[in-house]
Amino acid sequence: MAQSDTHVSGTVTGDAECRFTESGIAVARFRLVHVPVQWDAATRQWRDGTPVRYVCTVWRDLARTATESLVDGVRVMVSGRVTEIRDNCIHLSVDEVGLSLRQRIAYTEASLPSPAAAAPMSPAAPVASVAAPAPAEPAEGRAVRPAARRASGPPGWWKQERAAGWHRPARSTAADVSPSRR
């Protein structure tokens, strides 16, 4: 009987660990936890099921890139074959690993944004002339703290520019209107 591929999504627990065989082949292992979500009809709510634990093994180039890319808490999707079930863990030989975009943005080397990508855009001004807003001056006697980054929501400069009206078109004045329109 041929082995069939298994597809699992879950959260990496701990960092990936890479080692090398005597012949120089890279092999990495990482742990993955999948928590199934189940509908509870009695309470009419979703609830977490029993966590399923996986030990994933990757080889060669995938082992190198997985070691560099995977850290504790990252959601991933893996595709591979079950090799054994031992100590309440399912062991997988993984062929493919992908980052889940449910909670984060991922960039590839080919799609890395330029610094200009973070600058706010104005319909009236070209992208090259748009500059990042200057930081606000602190009130007297107050210490300046860097703004805390949140995992979701727009960055602080976005809110400042939006409040300043960059998203609205400029109003025309009487001087801007041609004599034929008066």
Backbone as a printed PyTorch tensor [residue, N CA C, xyz], in Angstrom:
tensor([[[  0.8440,  -1.1760,   0.0000],
         [  0.0000,   0.0000,   0.0000],
         [  0.8880,   1.2370,   0.0000]],

        [[  0.6190,   2.1850,  -0.8770],
         [  1.4090,   3.4130,  -0.9730],
         [  1.0170,   4.3740,   0.1410]],

        [[  2.0160,   5.1160,   0.6240],
         [  1.7470,   6.1160,   1.6410],
         [  1.0610,   7.3080,   1.0060]],

        [[  0.1160,   7.8990,   1.7130],
         [ -0.5660,   9.0770,   1.1890],
         [ -0.0830,  10.3180,   1.9200]],

        [[ -0.1450,  11.4370,   1.2140],
         [  0.2800,  12.7010,   1.8220],
         [ -0.7480,  13.1740,   2.8320]],

        [[ -0.2530,  13.8030,   3.8820],
         [ -1.0770,  14.3870,   4.9200],
         [ -0.8140,  15.8830,   4.9250]],

        [[ -1.8560,  16.6710,   5.0310],
         [ -1.7360,  18.1240,   5.0830],
         [ -2.2010,  18.5840,   6.4460]],

        [[ -1.3550,  19.3590,   7.1220],
         [ -1.6440,  19.8020,   8.4790],
         [ -1.3180,  21.2790,   8.5900]],

        [[ -2.1630,  22.0280,   9.2900],
         [ -1.8300,  23.4060,   9.6390],
         [ -1.7780,  23.4970,  11.1530]],

        [[ -0.8790,  24.3330,  11.6320],
         [ -0.7370,  24.4650,  13.0710],
         [  0.3090,  25.4990,  13.4310]],

        [[  0.6370,  25.5600,  14.6890],
         [  1.5740,  26.5430,  15.2220],
         [  2.8800,  25.8560,  15.6110]],

        [[  3.9940,  26.4330,  15.1670],
         [  5.3110,  25.9060,  15.5230],
         [  5.5620,  26.2050,  16.9970]],

        [[  6.0090,  25.1950,  17.7330],
         [  6.3600,  25.3850,  19.1370],
         [  7.8610,  25.1790,  19.2690]],

        [[  8.5600,  26.2050,  19.6560],
         [ 10.0170,  26.1540,  19.7320],
         [ 10.6190,  26.4570,  18.3720]],

        [[ 11.9250,  26.5610,  18.3200],
         [ 12.6120,  26.8560,  17.0700],
         [ 13.0090,  25.5670,  16.3640]],

        [[ 13.1330,  25.6510,  15.0490],
         [ 13.5880,  24.4970,  14.2760],
         [ 15.0580,  24.2380,  14.5900]],

        [[ 15.4290,  22.9830,  14.6090],
         [ 16.8080,  22.5900,  14.9450],
         [ 17.3900,  21.8400,  13.7540]],

        [[ 18.5260,  22.3290,  13.2380],
         [ 19.1480,  21.7260,  12.0590],
         [ 20.4330,  20.9950,  12.4490]],

        [[ 20.6100,  19.8080,  11.8930],
         [ 21.8280,  19.0240,  12.0770],
         [ 22.2470,  18.4810,  10.7240]],

        [[ 23.4100,  17.8490,  10.6760],
         [ 23.9170,  17.3120,   9.4220],
         [ 24.2910,  15.8460,   9.6060]],

        [[ 23.9880,  15.0480,   8.6060],
         [ 24.3630,  13.6330,   8.6480],
         [ 25.8680,  13.5280,   8.3860]],

        [[ 26.4210,  12.3320,   8.5380],
         [ 27.8470,  12.1280,   8.2830],
         [ 28.2230,  12.4430,   6.8420]],

        [[ 27.2800,  12.2720,   5.9270],
         [ 27.5610,  12.5710,   4.5200],
         [ 27.2840,  14.0370,   4.1640]],

        [[ 26.9150,  14.8570,   5.1590],
         [ 26.7380,  16.2900,   4.9360],
         [ 25.3420,  16.7290,   4.5410]],

        [[ 24.3600,  15.8580,   4.6390],
         [ 22.9820,  16.2220,   4.2850],
         [ 22.3160,  16.8870,   5.4840]],

        [[ 21.6750,  18.0500,   5.2330],
         [ 20.9970,  18.7840,   6.2980],
         [ 19.6670,  18.1080,   6.6340]],

        [[ 19.3810,  17.9880,   7.9280],
         [ 18.1020,  17.4640,   8.4020],
         [ 17.6670,  18.3500,   9.5740]],

        [[ 16.4260,  18.8040,   9.5200],
         [ 15.9080,  19.6810,  10.5770],
         [ 14.6310,  19.0910,  11.1460]],

        [[ 14.3860,  19.4100,  12.4140],
         [ 13.1670,  18.9630,  13.0840],
         [ 12.5350,  20.1720,  13.7680]],

        [[ 11.2180,  20.1840,  13.7470],
         [ 10.4800,  21.1920,  14.5050],
         [  9.1730,  20.5780,  14.9870]],

        [[  8.6400,  21.1610,  16.0250],
         [  7.3920,  20.6640,  16.6050],
         [  6.2420,  21.5600,  16.1560]],

        [[  5.1040,  20.9260,  15.9750],
         [  3.9190,  21.6120,  15.4730],
         [  2.7270,  21.1700,  16.3080]],

        [[  1.8510,  22.1040,  16.6540],
         [  0.6330,  21.7720,  17.3940],
         [ -0.5580,  22.2590,  16.5850]],

        [[ -1.4790,  21.3490,  16.3210],
         [ -2.7240,  21.6650,  15.6260],
         [ -3.8510,  21.5650,  16.6420]],

        [[ -4.6150,  22.6610,  16.7890],
         [ -5.7450,  22.6600,  17.7130],
         [ -7.0190,  22.7280,  16.8690]],

        [[ -7.7270,  21.6090,  16.7370],
         [ -8.9560,  21.6380,  15.9480],
         [-10.0340,  22.4570,  16.6590]],

        [[-10.8370,  23.1330,  15.8620],
         [-11.9320,  23.9230,  16.4100],
         [-13.2280,  23.1780,  16.1270]],

        [[-14.0650,  23.0540,  17.1560],
         [-15.3040,  22.3000,  17.0270],
         [-16.4870,  23.1730,  17.4220]],

        [[-17.6030,  22.9890,  16.7180],
         [-18.8230,  23.7200,  17.0390],
         [-19.5660,  22.9840,  18.1490]],

        [[-19.8570,  23.7090,  19.2260],
         [-20.6170,  23.1370,  20.3340],
         [-22.0610,  23.6120,  20.1770]],

        [[-22.9360,  22.7070,  19.7510],
         [-24.3270,  23.0700,  19.4830],
         [-25.0700,  23.4620,  20.7630]],

        [[-24.6770,  22.8940,  21.9020],
         [-25.3630,  23.1900,  23.1530],
         [-25.1420,  24.6470,  23.5670]],

        [[-23.9120,  25.1190,  23.4770],
         [-23.6080,  26.5090,  23.8640],
         [-23.6370,  27.4630,  22.6810]],

        [[-23.7930,  26.9130,  21.4640],
         [-23.8030,  27.6850,  20.2280],
         [-22.5460,  28.5520,  20.0960]],

        [[-21.3950,  27.9320,  20.3640],
         [-20.1040,  28.6090,  20.2680],
         [-19.0570,  27.6410,  19.7340]],

        [[-18.0060,  28.2110,  19.1460],
         [-16.8560,  27.4050,  18.7450],
         [-15.9890,  27.1830,  19.9700]],

        [[-15.4280,  25.9880,  20.0640],
         [-14.5090,  25.7140,  21.1780],
         [-13.3170,  24.9270,  20.6400]],

        [[-12.2040,  25.0720,  21.3450],
         [-10.9890,  24.3650,  20.9560],
         [-11.1070,  22.8970,  21.3290]],

        [[-10.6630,  22.0420,  20.4160],
         [-10.6390,  20.6160,  20.6700],
         [ -9.3310,  20.2160,  21.3360]],

        [[ -9.0650,  18.9420,  21.3670],
         [ -7.8360,  18.4230,  21.9540],
         [ -6.6660,  18.6860,  21.0080]],

        [[ -5.5930,  19.3240,  21.5000],
         [ -4.4420,  19.6010,  20.6260],
         [ -3.7990,  18.3120,  20.1140]],

        [[ -3.3950,  18.3370,  18.8420],
         [ -2.7000,  17.2100,  18.2280],
         [ -1.2540,  17.6530,  18.0110]],

        [[ -0.3030,  16.8910,  18.5150],
         [  1.1110,  17.2600,  18.4450],
         [  1.8120,  16.4930,  17.3350]],

        [[  2.6890,  17.2100,  16.6240],
         [  3.4530,  16.6340,  15.5200],
         [  4.9280,  16.9260,  15.7170]],

        [[  5.7640,  15.9960,  15.3050],
         [  7.2040,  16.2210,  15.1830],
         [  7.4930,  16.1110,  13.6930]],

        [[  7.9430,  17.2230,  13.1030],
         [  8.1550,  17.2870,  11.6540],
         [  9.6380,  17.2120,  11.3420]],

        [[  9.9930,  16.4040,  10.3550],
         [ 11.3740,  16.2650,   9.9080],
         [ 11.4530,  16.6890,   8.4510]],

        [[ 12.4120,  17.5870,   8.1480],
         [ 12.6210,  18.0540,   6.7760],
         [ 14.0810,  17.8220,   6.3960]],

        [[ 14.3340,  17.6460,   5.1120],
         [ 15.6640,  17.2850,   4.6330],
         [ 16.1960,  18.2850,   3.6130]],

        [[ 17.5110,  18.3120,   3.4700],
         [ 18.2710,  19.0280,   2.4350],
         [ 17.9860,  20.5280,   2.4290]],

        [[ 17.6880,  21.1030,   1.2620],
         [ 17.4850,  22.5530,   1.1670],
         [ 16.3050,  23.0180,   2.0030]],

        [[ 15.2490,  22.2220,   2.0460],
         [ 14.0970,  22.5820,   2.8630],
         [ 14.4780,  22.6540,   4.3390]],

        [[ 15.3810,  21.7990,   4.7740],
         [ 15.8430,  21.8370,   6.1630],
         [ 16.5570,  23.1570,   6.4550]],

        [[ 17.3830,  23.6040,   5.5260],
         [ 18.1110,  24.8680,   5.7240],
         [ 17.1550,  26.0580,   5.7700]],

        [[ 16.2280,  26.1230,   4.8130],
         [ 15.3210,  27.2680,   4.7830],
         [ 14.3120,  27.2230,   5.9230]],

        [[ 13.8870,  26.0400,   6.3200],
         [ 12.9640,  25.9370,   7.4510],
         [ 13.6380,  26.3970,   8.7370]],

        [[ 14.9040,  26.0500,   8.9120],
         [ 15.6320,  26.4690,  10.1070],
         [ 15.7420,  27.9880,  10.1670]],

        [[ 15.9520,  28.6250,   9.0370],
         [ 16.0730,  30.0810,   8.9910],
         [ 14.7180,  30.7770,   9.1340]],

        [[ 13.6470,  30.1370,   8.7040],
         [ 12.3450,  30.8020,   8.6250],
         [ 11.4210,  30.5390,   9.8110]],

        [[ 11.4980,  29.3850,  10.4310],
         [ 10.5250,  29.0060,  11.4420],
         [ 11.0040,  29.3440,  12.8450]],

        [[ 10.1510,  30.0360,  13.5720],
         [ 10.4020,  30.3690,  14.9770],
         [  9.1540,  30.0370,  15.7800]],

        [[  9.2860,  30.0610,  17.0620],
         [  8.1910,  29.7440,  17.9680],
         [  6.9960,  30.6590,  17.6950]],

        [[  5.8110,  30.0690,  17.5440],
         [  4.5840,  30.8420,  17.3860],
         [  4.1440,  31.0950,  15.9610]],

        [[  4.9330,  30.7170,  14.9690],
         [  4.5760,  30.9310,  13.5680],
         [  3.5700,  29.8690,  13.1420]],

        [[  2.5050,  30.3120,  12.4660],
         [  1.5280,  29.3640,  11.9290],
         [  2.0050,  28.9130,  10.5590]],

        [[  1.9840,  27.5860,  10.3390],
         [  2.4430,  27.0150,   9.0760],
         [  1.4650,  25.9600,   8.5850]],

        [[  1.6470,  25.6050,   7.3300],
         [  0.9480,  24.4680,   6.7340],
         [  2.0130,  23.5360,   6.2000]],

        [[  1.9070,  22.2670,   6.5160],
         [  2.8990,  21.2950,   6.0600],
         [  2.2160,  20.1790,   5.2900]],

        [[  2.9800,  19.5880,   4.3900],
         [  2.5170,  18.4470,   3.6110],
         [  3.5970,  17.3750,   3.6940]],

        [[  3.2030,  16.1710,   4.0760],
         [  4.1810,  15.0950,   4.2090],
         [  3.5030,  13.7730,   4.5000]],

        [[  4.3160,  12.8220,   4.9670],
         [  3.8310,  11.4700,   5.2450],
         [  4.0490,  11.1210,   6.7130]],

        [[  3.0910,  10.4050,   7.2660],
         [  3.2160,   9.9320,   8.6480],
         [  4.2340,   8.7970,   8.6630]],

        [[  5.2590,   8.9220,   9.5040],
         [  6.2770,   7.8790,   9.5980],
         [  6.0590,   6.9850,  10.8170]],

        [[  5.5790,   7.5850,  11.9040],
         [  5.2750,   6.7860,  13.0960],
         [  4.4470,   7.6030,  14.0640]],

        [[  3.8350,   6.9040,  15.0010],
         [  3.1010,   7.5380,  16.0860],
         [  3.7130,   7.0110,  17.3650]],

        [[  4.2920,   7.9470,  18.1470],
         [  5.0160,   7.5230,  19.3500],
         [  4.9280,   8.6350,  20.3900]],

        [[  4.7840,   8.2770,  21.6430],
         [  4.7510,   9.2300,  22.7580],
         [  3.7120,  10.3340,  22.5590]],

        [[  2.5080,   9.9680,  22.1240],
         [  1.4160,  10.9140,  21.8890],
         [  1.7590,  11.9920,  20.8690]],

        [[  2.6690,  11.6960,  19.9650],
         [  3.0410,  12.6080,  18.8790],
         [  2.9870,  11.8550,  17.5600]],

        [[  2.5900,  12.5810,  16.5330],
         [  2.6040,  12.0170,  15.1860],
         [  3.8650,  12.5410,  14.5110]],

        [[  4.6880,  11.6270,  14.0160],
         [  5.9290,  12.0130,  13.3490],
         [  5.6750,  12.0950,  11.8460]],

        [[  6.0520,  13.2310,  11.2460],
         [  5.8480,  13.4530,   9.8210],
         [  7.1760,  13.6390,   9.1110]],

        [[  7.3130,  13.0580,   7.9330],
         [  8.4120,  13.3710,   7.0280],
         [  7.8360,  14.3940,   6.0590]],

        [[  8.2670,  15.6370,   6.1700],
         [  7.6420,  16.7650,   5.4850],
         [  8.3240,  17.0520,   4.1540]],

        [[  7.4980,  17.2380,   3.1140],
         [  7.9890,  17.5940,   1.7820],
         [  7.8470,  19.0780,   1.5020]],

        [[  6.8150,  19.7150,   2.0600],
         [  6.5410,  21.1270,   1.8120],
         [  6.1660,  21.8230,   3.1060]],

        [[  6.6240,  23.0690,   3.2610],
         [  6.2590,  23.9030,   4.4040],
         [  5.8620,  25.2590,   3.8560]],

        [[  4.7400,  25.7650,   4.3080],
         [  4.2900,  27.0920,   3.8870],
         [  3.8470,  27.9060,   5.0790]],

        [[  4.1290,  29.2060,   5.0540],
         [  3.6830,  30.0930,   6.1250],
         [  2.2080,  30.4050,   5.9480]],

        [[  1.4830,  30.4600,   7.0350],
         [  0.0800,  30.8380,   7.0040],
         [ -0.0090,  32.3580,   6.9830]],

        [[ -0.8040,  32.8940,   6.0890],
         [ -0.9680,  34.3380,   5.9850],
         [ -2.1660,  34.8350,   6.7750]],

        [[ -2.7240,  33.9880,   7.6100],
         [ -3.8900,  34.3740,   8.4070],
         [ -3.5660,  35.4980,   9.3880]],

        [[ -2.3760,  35.5160,   9.9570],
         [ -2.0500,  36.4860,  11.0020],
         [ -0.8200,  37.3320,  10.6900]],

        [[ -0.2560,  37.2330,   9.4920],
         [  0.9400,  38.0100,   9.1890],
         [  1.1190,  38.1780,   7.7020]],

        [[  2.0410,  39.0830,   7.3530],
         [  2.4090,  39.3150,   5.9620],
         [  3.7460,  38.6280,   5.7440]],

        [[  3.8860,  37.9500,   4.6410],
         [  5.1480,  37.2980,   4.3160],
         [  5.6630,  37.8600,   2.9990]],

        [[  6.9480,  38.1240,   2.9520],
         [  7.5810,  38.6210,   1.7400],
         [  8.5730,  37.5770,   1.2390]],

        [[  8.6320,  37.4140,  -0.0540],
         [  9.6650,  36.5730,  -0.6410],
         [ 10.8220,  37.4760,  -1.0270]],

        [[ 11.9500,  36.9100,  -1.3720],
         [ 13.0900,  37.7290,  -1.7780],
         [ 12.7520,  38.5680,  -3.0010]],

        [[ 11.9350,  38.0300,  -3.8910],
         [ 11.5750,  38.7660,  -5.1050],
         [ 10.5390,  39.8500,  -4.8430]],

        [[  9.7900,  39.7460,  -3.7520],
         [  8.7200,  40.7160,  -3.5170],
         [  8.9740,  41.6360,  -2.3370]],

        [[ 10.2120,  41.7430,  -1.8750],
         [ 10.4940,  42.6480,  -0.7650],
         [ 10.1320,  44.0670,  -1.1570]],

        [[  9.4030,  44.7700,  -0.3010],
         [  9.0190,  46.1300,  -0.6530],
         [ 10.1910,  47.0930,  -0.4890]],

        [[ 10.1540,  48.1600,  -1.2480],
         [ 11.1680,  49.2040,  -1.1050],
         [ 10.7630,  50.1040,   0.0560]],

        [[ 11.6760,  50.9410,   0.5700],
         [ 11.2890,  51.8680,   1.6520],
         [ 10.1630,  52.8020,   1.2400]],

        [[ 10.0430,  53.1070,  -0.0530],
         [  8.9740,  53.9940,  -0.5110],
         [  7.6050,  53.3570,  -0.3530]],

        [[  7.5290,  52.0390,  -0.2200],
         [  6.2410,  51.3680,  -0.0790],
         [  5.5510,  51.7320,   1.2200]],

        [[  6.2980,  52.1360,   2.2310],
         [  5.7080,  52.4870,   3.5140],
         [  5.2530,  53.9340,   3.5570]],

        [[  5.6330,  54.7460,   2.5750],
         [  5.2590,  56.1580,   2.5690],
         [  3.7980,  56.3020,   2.1700]],

        [[  3.0650,  57.2140,   2.8400],
         [  1.6700,  57.4170,   2.4660],
         [  1.5740,  58.0350,   1.0810]],

        [[  0.5470,  57.6570,   0.3370],
         [  0.3810,  58.1790,  -1.0120],
         [ -0.7160,  59.2270,  -1.0210]],

        [[ -0.5110,  60.2890,  -1.7800],
         [ -1.4790,  61.3490,  -1.9350],
         [ -1.8810,  61.3940,  -3.3990]],

        [[ -3.1580,  61.5720,  -3.7040],
         [ -3.5420,  61.6080,  -5.1080],
         [ -2.9490,  62.7980,  -5.8490]],

        [[ -2.6440,  63.8960,  -5.1750],
         [ -2.1340,  65.0990,  -5.8220],
         [ -0.6240,  65.0950,  -5.9750]],

        [[  0.0930,  64.3170,  -5.1330],
         [  1.5530,  64.3630,  -5.1430],
         [  2.1140,  63.0530,  -5.6650]],

        [[  3.2080,  63.1010,  -6.4500],
         [  3.8490,  61.8610,  -6.8760],
         [  4.4800,  61.1590,  -5.6850]],

        [[  4.6930,  59.8580,  -5.8110],
         [  5.2160,  59.0490,  -4.7130],
         [  6.5740,  59.5370,  -4.2450]],

        [[  7.4420,  59.9680,  -5.1660],
         [  8.7990,  60.3560,  -4.7970],
         [  8.8210,  61.5900,  -3.9060]],

        [[  7.8050,  62.4890,  -3.9970],
         [  7.8380,  63.7120,  -3.2160],
         [  7.1740,  63.5650,  -1.8550]],

        [[  6.5720,  62.4120,  -1.5690],
         [  5.9040,  62.2080,  -0.2960],
         [  6.9410,  61.8220,   0.7440]],

        [[  6.9540,  62.5420,   1.8390],
         [  7.9050,  62.2640,   2.9170],
         [  7.1480,  61.7770,   4.1280]],

        [[  7.8180,  61.0280,   4.9620],
         [  7.2070,  60.5560,   6.1980],
         [  6.9610,  61.7410,   7.1080]],

        [[  5.8720,  61.7530,   7.8760],
         [  5.5840,  62.8750,   8.7530],
         [  6.6270,  63.0020,   9.8470]],

        [[  6.8720,  64.2440,  10.2340],
         [  7.8300,  64.4990,  11.3120],
         [  7.2060,  64.0540,  12.6200]],

        [[  8.0090,  63.5290,  13.5500],
         [  7.4520,  63.1160,  14.8330],
         [  6.9380,  64.3250,  15.5980]],

        [[  5.8700,  64.1180,  16.3610],
         [  5.2780,  65.1980,  17.1400],
         [  6.2350,  65.6170,  18.2500]],

        [[  6.2050,  66.9050,  18.5480],
         [  7.0480,  67.4260,  19.6280],
         [  6.4600,  66.9960,  20.9700]],

        [[  7.3010,  66.5540,  21.9050],
         [  6.7750,  66.1380,  23.2040],
         [  6.3690,  67.3540,  24.0340]],

        [[  5.3570,  67.1780,  24.8790],
         [  4.9500,  68.2390,  25.7910],
         [  6.0500,  68.4230,  26.8270]],

        [[  6.0900,  69.6270,  27.4130],
         [  7.1500,  69.9110,  28.3870],
         [  7.0630,  68.9590,  29.5680]],

        [[  8.2170,  68.4700,  29.9640],
         [  8.3010,  67.5960,  31.1200],
         [  7.9210,  66.1500,  30.8470]],

        [[  7.5750,  65.8170,  29.6210],
         [  7.2020,  64.4440,  29.3000],
         [  8.3360,  63.7510,  28.5720]],

        [[  8.5330,  62.5050,  28.8890],
         [  9.5480,  61.7170,  28.1990],
         [  8.9590,  61.2050,  26.8920]],

        [[  9.8000,  61.0880,  25.8890],
         [  9.3590,  60.5870,  24.5960],
         [  9.5690,  59.0800,  24.5730]],

        [[  8.5030,  58.3360,  24.2870],
         [  8.5990,  56.8880,  24.1630],
         [  8.3050,  56.5180,  22.7330]],

        [[  9.0240,  55.5340,  22.2030],
         [  8.6900,  55.0890,  20.8450],
         [  7.3080,  54.4450,  20.8260]],

        [[  6.6120,  54.6420,  19.7410],
         [  5.2780,  54.0680,  19.6000],
         [  5.3710,  52.5470,  19.5760]],

        [[  4.4740,  51.9120,  20.2820],
         [  4.4620,  50.4450,  20.3190],
         [  3.8430,  49.9180,  19.0270]],

        [[  4.4350,  48.8830,  18.4710],
         [  3.9030,  48.2740,  17.2470],
         [  2.8530,  47.2450,  17.6430]],

        [[  1.7360,  47.3020,  16.9550],
         [  0.7040,  46.3050,  17.1750],
         [  0.7380,  45.3100,  16.0330]],

        [[  0.2510,  44.1110,  16.3050],
         [  0.2540,  43.0740,  15.2860],
         [ -0.7380,  43.3720,  14.1670]],

        [[ -1.7970,  44.1180,  14.4780],
         [ -2.7770,  44.4130,  13.4470],
         [ -3.1310,  45.8870,  13.4930]],

        [[ -3.7480,  46.3650,  12.4410],
         [ -4.1580,  47.7540,  12.3640],
         [ -3.1180,  48.5770,  11.6460]],

        [[ -3.5230,  49.7630,  11.2130],
         [ -2.5940,  50.6080,  10.4660],
         [ -1.5300,  51.2030,  11.3810]],

        [[ -0.3630,  51.5310,  10.8180],
         [  0.6840,  52.1430,  11.6300],
         [  0.2960,  53.5700,  12.0170]],

        [[  1.0110,  54.1510,  12.9650],
         [  0.7130,  55.4800,  13.4770],
         [  0.7410,  56.5600,  12.4100]],

        [[  1.7310,  56.5080,  11.4940],
         [  1.8170,  57.5510,  10.4660],
         [  0.5940,  57.5370,   9.5700]],

        [[  0.0020,  56.3510,   9.3730],
         [ -1.1830,  56.2460,   8.5300],
         [ -2.3440,  57.0110,   9.1650]],

        [[ -2.5310,  56.8200,  10.4620],
         [ -3.6150,  57.5070,  11.1600],
         [ -3.4020,  59.0150,  11.1530]],

        [[ -2.1480,  59.4650,  11.3400],
         [ -1.8570,  60.9030,  11.3350],
         [ -2.1600,  61.5130,   9.9750]],

        [[ -1.7090,  60.8750,   8.9190],
         [ -1.9450,  61.4050,   7.5790],
         [ -3.4330,  61.3920,   7.2370]],

        [[ -4.1230,  60.3600,   7.6570],
         [ -5.5500,  60.2880,   7.3660],
         [ -6.2970,  61.3870,   8.1050]],

        [[ -5.9170,  61.6210,   9.3780],
         [ -6.5550,  62.6840,  10.1540],
         [ -6.2560,  64.0600,   9.5660]],

        [[ -5.0860,  64.2060,   8.9440],
         [ -4.7080,  65.4850,   8.3540],
         [ -5.4270,  65.7400,   7.0310]],

        [[ -6.0880,  64.7410,   6.4890],
         [ -6.8920,  64.9370,   5.2950],
         [ -6.2280,  64.5630,   3.9960]],

        [[ -5.2000,  63.7410,   4.0090],
         [ -4.5320,  63.3740,   2.7660],
         [ -5.4160,  62.5530,   1.8550]],

        [[ -6.4360,  61.9350,   2.4360],
         [ -7.3010,  61.0840,   1.6290],
         [ -8.3840,  61.8760,   0.9030]],

        [[ -8.5470,  63.1680,   1.2410],
         [ -9.5700,  63.9760,   0.5830],
         [ -8.9340,  64.7840,  -0.5380]],

        [[ -9.6110,  64.9540,  -1.6710],
         [ -9.0600,  65.8060,  -2.7220],
         [ -9.0670,  67.2610,  -2.2740]],

        [[ -8.0970,  68.0250,  -2.7730],
         [ -8.0010,  69.4400,  -2.4180],
         [ -9.1880,  70.1920,  -2.9980]],

        [[ -9.6800,  71.1960,  -2.2360],
         [-10.8030,  72.0020,  -2.7160],
         [-10.2860,  73.0520,  -3.6890]],

        [[-11.0470,  73.3080,  -4.6960],
         [-10.6420,  74.3470,  -5.6330],
         [-11.1560,  75.6910,  -5.1400]],

        [[-10.3900,  76.7280,  -5.3850],
         [-10.7720,  78.0850,  -4.9990],
         [-11.2930,  78.8110,  -6.2210]],

        [[-11.8100,  80.0050,  -6.0280],
         [-12.3420,  80.7900,  -7.1390],
         [-11.2400,  81.1440,  -8.1240]],

        [[-10.0160,  81.3090,  -7.6460],
         [ -8.8900,  81.6420,  -8.5220],
         [ -8.5300,  80.4780,  -9.4250]],

        [[ -8.8190,  79.2420,  -8.9790],
         [ -8.4900,  78.0670,  -9.7810],
         [ -9.4840,  77.8240, -10.9160]],

        [[-10.6770,  78.3800, -10.7980],
         [-11.7100,  78.1290, -11.7870],
         [-11.4910,  79.0400, -12.9970]],

        [[-11.5790,  78.5070, -14.1700],
         [-11.3400,  79.2880, -15.3820],
         [-12.4730,  80.2920, -15.6120]],

        [[-12.2080,  81.4050, -16.3480],
         [-13.2290,  82.4310, -16.5530],
         [-14.4740,  81.8850, -17.2610]],

        [[-14.3260,  80.8740, -18.0720],
         [-15.4870,  80.3470, -18.7830],
         [-16.4330,  79.6020, -17.8550]],

        [[-15.9580,  79.2010, -16.6750],
         [-16.8080,  78.4470, -15.7390],
         [-17.4750,  79.3580, -14.7370]],

        [[-17.0700,  80.6190, -14.6610],
         [-17.6480,  81.5320, -13.6350],
         [-19.0270,  81.9200, -13.9350]]])
